[in-house]
Amino acid sequence: MKILVTGGLGYIGSHTVVQLLQNNYEVIIIDNLSNSSFTTLEGICSITNKSPKFSRLDLRNPLKVQQFFDEHPDIQGVIHFAASKAVGESVEKPLLYYENNLNTLVFLLQEMRRRNLNNFIFSSSCTVYGQADLLPIGENAPVKTAESPYGNTKQIGEEIIKDFSKSENQFKAIALRYFNPIGAHPSARIGELPMGVPQNLVPFITQTAIGKREKLSVFGDDYDTADGTAIRDYIHVMDLAEAHMVALERLIKGKQAKNYEVFNIGTGKGSSVMEVIRVFEKVTGQALNYVLTSRRPGDVEAAFADTKKANQELGWKAKHSLEEALTSAWAWEKRLAEAEKNEI
């Protein structure tokens, strides 16, 4: 089966591509390389000993999208990752986020409708819940007013897919609302590769530990949590990649309960920022230089998943610990540093 993975050289996309290739799917990747690197393709090939097809394409161009599908009429499923994803940046550049995250989705779905292509997985986010009233957060929790333009694009994206699913009886879609992906492939050949200053906690931790960053800023120490820092559900990217493959197989085998479904993908456990810092220091032996600073716009206080639905209906469960994820993230950071040293 040929599966299109948009944003397939990005962080989560690349790990999902590896998972698909290792389970004998044929994969074609679209990526515009705006927040990814072509070297990731080399990592995918070295891990799997397979070479997925790659198309450098900007999905914001509907004619290019149409041309792509004309050239690849045998695609049987789409996993859609391609999107801008930094909460802070979305507050500063909302129009970029609405253009990049919503137009691309519409153009993809238009081509899928034209070609009767019906299996679709959407990369969504726990940000759709905003600051939830109850923890852990279940799929039936109310979708509140988004705390950021990024979160709003995920809410609107889900609404677009839901409405499209109602209008097209044959169309089948699953939105995976994932919590906070961290870690890297155990080979340390692919991992999170932020362009410029990292927007996420763990790459900022590893870059500080390796000496790329002078210090780590902890955004907010006055939240109503045990240590005052924000709480998140940190899930190993390998578990997340497996969830995409399991969801794809659910669609292909016709096991879905209805033609649009939503699943939380997380560990079900919340960890504070300070807890992550302490665990990182423990598993790596690296002391971190960090400073406490003011809250960041768009951030919520606490979010962690109720995973019962994914565990029971998808038959998926997170297997990797926070310690394993942070150990793999550090191995990946050290490999990057070694590669940079060899280039000098």
KAWO-V11429 format. One record per backbone hydrogen bond with DSSP energy under -1.0 kcal/mol. CO is the residue of the C=O (numbers start at 1). NH is the residue of the N-H. E is the energy in kcal/mol with one decimal. If there is no record, write none. Layout:
CO	NH	E
CO	NH	E
This chain:
1	26	-2.9
2	76	-3.1
3	28	-2.4
4	79	-2.9
5	30	-2.0
6	81	-1.5
7	10	-1.7
10	14	-2.4
11	15	-1.2
12	16	-2.0
13	17	-2.5
14	18	-1.9
15	19	-1.9
16	20	-2.6
17	21	-2.8
18	22	-2.5
20	25	-2.4
21	24	-1.7
26	3	-3.0
27	53	-1.7
28	5	-2.6
29	55	-2.7
30	7	-2.7
30	8	-1.2
37	40	-1.5
38	41	-1.3
39	43	-1.7
40	44	-2.4
41	45	-2.4
42	46	-2.3
43	47	-2.0
44	48	-2.2
45	49	-2.4
53	29	-3.0
55	31	-1.7
58	61	-1.8
61	65	-2.0
62	66	-2.4
63	67	-2.4
64	68	-2.3
65	69	-2.1
66	70	-2.0
67	71	-1.8
68	72	-1.0
77	4	-2.9
78	121	-2.6
79	6	-2.2
80	123	-1.9
86	90	-2.1
87	91	-1.3
88	92	-1.2
89	93	-2.7
93	97	-1.5
94	98	-2.3
95	99	-2.6
96	100	-2.7
97	101	-2.4
98	102	-1.4
102	106	-2.2
103	107	-2.6
104	108	-2.1
105	109	-2.4
106	110	-2.3
107	111	-1.7
108	112	-2.3
109	113	-2.4
110	114	-2.1
111	115	-1.4
112	117	-2.6
113	116	-1.2
118	172	-3.2
119	78	-2.5
120	174	-2.1
121	80	-3.0
122	124	-1.2
122	176	-2.4
124	178	-1.0
125	128	-1.6
126	129	-1.9
127	130	-1.3
130	132	-1.1
137	306	-2.9
138	141	-1.9
148	152	-2.2
149	153	-2.3
150	154	-1.5
151	155	-2.0
152	156	-3.0
153	157	-2.3
154	158	-2.2
155	159	-2.0
156	160	-2.6
157	161	-2.2
158	162	-2.7
159	163	-2.7
160	164	-2.4
161	165	-2.6
162	166	-1.6
163	167	-1.3
164	168	-1.4
168	171	-1.1
172	120	-2.1
173	261	-2.0
174	122	-2.7
175	263	-2.2
176	124	-1.9
176	178	-1.1
177	265	-2.4
178	126	-2.0
180	235	-2.2
182	237	-2.6
185	188	-2.5
190	185	-1.5
200	204	-1.2
201	205	-2.3
202	206	-2.8
203	207	-2.4
204	208	-1.9
205	209	-2.5
206	210	-2.0
207	212	-2.1
207	213	-1.5
216	291	-2.9
218	220	-1.2
218	293	-2.8
223	225	-2.1
228	223	-2.6
230	273	-1.5
231	303	-1.5
232	271	-3.2
233	180	-2.8
235	182	-2.4
236	240	-1.8
237	241	-2.5
238	242	-1.9
239	243	-1.8
240	244	-1.4
241	245	-1.5
242	246	-2.5
243	247	-2.4
244	248	-2.4
245	249	-2.4
246	250	-1.7
247	251	-1.7
248	252	-2.6
249	253	-2.3
250	255	-2.6
251	254	-1.3
259	173	-2.7
261	175	-2.9
263	177	-3.0
265	179	-2.0
271	232	-2.4
272	276	-2.2
273	277	-2.2
274	278	-2.5
275	279	-2.6
276	280	-2.6
277	281	-2.5
278	282	-2.0
279	283	-2.7
280	284	-1.9
281	285	-1.8
289	216	-2.6
291	218	-3.1
293	220	-2.6
296	299	-1.7
301	231	-2.4
304	137	-2.9
307	311	-2.8
308	312	-2.9
309	313	-2.9
310	316	-1.9
321	325	-2.2
322	326	-2.5
323	327	-2.3
324	328	-2.3
325	329	-2.1
326	330	-2.0
327	331	-2.1
328	332	-2.1
329	333	-2.1
330	334	-2.4
331	335	-1.8
332	336	-2.3
333	337	-2.2
334	338	-2.2
335	339	-2.4
336	340	-2.4
337	341	-2.1
338	342	-2.0
339	343	-1.1
340	344	-1.0
